[in-house]
């Protein structure tokens, strides 16, 4: 098979109807919109969710819960995730992003104490649990809460 022999599967490329191109085309004059009425006009048509005056489903269904718009997005990592980092290196938001341990911008990062660590690291994060602090300092590292 060569590049010039490639073609899309049959009926996968649908050609759109050309509306309003004369009465001989079968879709001329009113262009398939019928005559008169709100839907025949440009800009006509009902808004999304409108059900012809019937109570819309988004109002019929019960509402539950609460969405806090002020919620902070805190990234959580454990000590066991820091094993890939070199001894004596600085652990901050930039280093964690570069290492691929967190993704995107967050409102803060919390270090938890799950796992063991054998290398001394300098940690500068927003939140550090007491267990994580103890383990890092026991390994010869330092912890600073920014």
Buried (B, 14 or more C-beta within 10 A) or exposed (E): EEEEEEEEEEEEEEEEEEBEEEEEEEBBEEBEBEEEEEEBEEEEEEEEEEEEEEEEEEEEEEEEEEEEEEEEEEBBBBBEBBEEBEEEBEBBBEBBBEBEBBEEEBEBBBBBBBEEBEBBBBBBBBBBBEEBBEBBEEBEBEBEEE
